[in-house]
Amino acid sequence: MVVISREDYERLRQPKPNFVELIRNSPLMDVDIDLTRDQSLTREIDL
């Protein structure tokens, strides 16, 4: 048996947003992120 508060129960009962809704409602939605990939060749390293 697990005992939780009514408030926690109500919070857990609410439907979870799907992934698209989660991303669209993110506070970071308007932040510009540079997703370009570095096109340089590999480099030599000393091990």
BELGI-V953918 format. One record per residue. PHI is phi in degrees with one decimal (none if undefined). OMEGA is omega as a letter, one per 40 degrees, with the letter a starting at -180 (none if undefined). NEAR is the number of other ideal C-beta (glycine too) atoms within 12 Angstrom. Layout:
phi | omega | near
PHI | OMEGA | NEAR
PHI | OMEGA | NEAR
//
This chain:
phi | omega | near
none | i | 3
-123.0 | i | 7
-113.4 | i | 7
-132.3 | a | 12
-72.3 | i | 10
-60.1 | i | 10
-60.1 | i | 10
-64.4 | i | 12
-60.2 | a | 12
-63.5 | i | 10
-65.1 | a | 12
-71.9 | a | 13
-74.9 | a | 11
-64.1 | i | 10
-63.7 | i | 8
-85.2 | i | 10
-69.9 | i | 12
-75.2 | a | 10
-59.4 | a | 10
-63.8 | i | 10
-62.3 | i | 12
-60.8 | i | 13
-67.3 | a | 13
-64.2 | a | 13
-95.0 | a | 13
-67.4 | i | 14
-67.1 | i | 9
-96.3 | a | 11
-56.6 | a | 13
-92.9 | i | 9
-81.5 | i | 10
-82.7 | i | 8
-119.4 | i | 9
-82.0 | a | 7
-102.9 | i | 7
-72.0 | a | 8
-96.5 | i | 6
-67.3 | a | 9
-95.9 | a | 6
-68.6 | i | 7
-73.8 | i | 6
-67.8 | a | 7
-122.2 | i | 7
-85.0 | i | 6
-131.8 | i | 5
-92.9 | i | 4
-101.9 | none | 3
//
